[in-house]
Amino acid sequence: MRNAVAIGAALLVFALAGVLGACAPVSPKAQKAAVPQRLLWPAPPDQPRFEFETVLQSAIDIAPETDSDRWQRALQGRTAANDAPVINKPTAIASRDGRTYVAEPAAKAITVFDASRGKLFRFGLREPNDLKRPQALAIDGSGKVYVLDTHLRKVMVFDAIGLFIDSIDLGTRFSNPVGVAVTADGSTVYVVDRGNVEQDDHKVVALAPDGRERFRLGPRGSAAGQFNIPLAAAVAGDGSLYVVDSGNFRVQAFDSRGRFRFQFGGLGTAFGNFSRPRSIALDPDGNVYVADGGFNNVQIFSPTGDLLMPLGTLNREPGPGNFALLAGIAIDETRRLYVLDHYFKKIEVYRWLGGTEQHRPVTAENTTSR
């Protein structure tokens, strides 16, 4: 009888544990693992061009804990590495040489996932050259990082590991600067000014490294070379400038002297159109990637504006290619695509499958989250 009671009690405890376990919150990592995941874009039978590679959210994504690490931690009584997302309310992303940079105004810093050293760190916190509200990012060919700080009204220039180099004072020339781009040689820095609703001063200004104005594009309007709420820009290898003209639902292209070349896009729901275009990046071949905050996808165009393919979709369920609030995109020198999502607090990384590429790992151990 005692055995029967003991067995019954054990079964009751087991059942309660199952109920409580079912009610317990599921971690983001577990959610991602539980959802059926698409890994290739476009999907077969079309020839895939991109493969989902990994997610960057926390310190262990950039430097996964090994068995040896866990053993040493247990011996020393240290707590487990934190797998909580480290990015919060990000606004921009850039990547080069194994380092992925995220602008975080709330943290007053740039967060760096440094795969080349297996480290996660922040910079812009050291006085007197500390950041106040980093809004946008760009990287030149030598790896220098250009940070647009809207509170300081400066473009702050750092080296690849966050040591301050110089700054460009924007003064009162801009009413609402939101974007920055730079040529590969660092000779021209473009600042995107979205202006205000009641003003016509919507523009993009080309600056020399010492802050002298080379030329400006705008003002507000819908004609070629005019803008309505421009949000971002990127520079191609040949010096061509591409500008996200969000309020006109288009991308405009200019030559290195600011002369209008062509435009593409338009308001609509079909692929090739835009709803809320907000971020732009170029790959080494000059293809144009545009992130849309309405469709929550990335559309890829040729250097002349022909649609090549879309990637991703609006979805509040976790999983590769599911986005709910896009904050930015970046392309590195290996043609890897980095997609920053504000809602999921994640960076998704996609590996280019077409042509040749350098096979450098995104994470320290080249692990793939699936």
Salt bridges, closest charged atoms under 4 A:
GLU51 OE1 - ARG351 NH2 2.71
GLU51 OE2 - ARG370 NH2 2.65
GLU53 OE1 - ARG336 NE 2.73
ASP61 OD1 - LYS29 NZ 2.85
GLU65 OE2 - ARG73 NE 2.71
ASP67 OD1 - ARG70 NH2 2.42
ASP97 OD2 - ARG96 NE 3.48
GLU104 OE2 - ARG122 NH2 3.12
ASP114 OD2 - ARG99 NE 3.15
ASP114 OD2 - ARG117 NE 2.77
ASP130 OD2 - LYS132 NZ 3.02
ASP140 OD2 - LYS144 NZ 3.97
ASP193 OD2 - LYS203 NZ 2.66
ASP201 OD2 - LYS203 NZ 2.79
ASP210 OD2 - ARG212 NE 2.82
GLU213 OE2 - ARG216 NE 2.87
ASP245 OD2 - ARG250 NE 2.69
ASP255 OD2 - ARG259 NE 2.59
ASP283 OD2 - ARG335 NH2 3.21
ASP285 OD2 - ARG335 NH1 2.23
ASP332 OD2 - ARG360 NH2 2.98
GLU333 OE2 - ARG360 NH2 3.62
GLU348 OE2 - LYS346 NZ 2.62
GLU357 OE2 - ARG351 NH1 3.42
GLU357 OE2 - HIS359 ND1 3.74
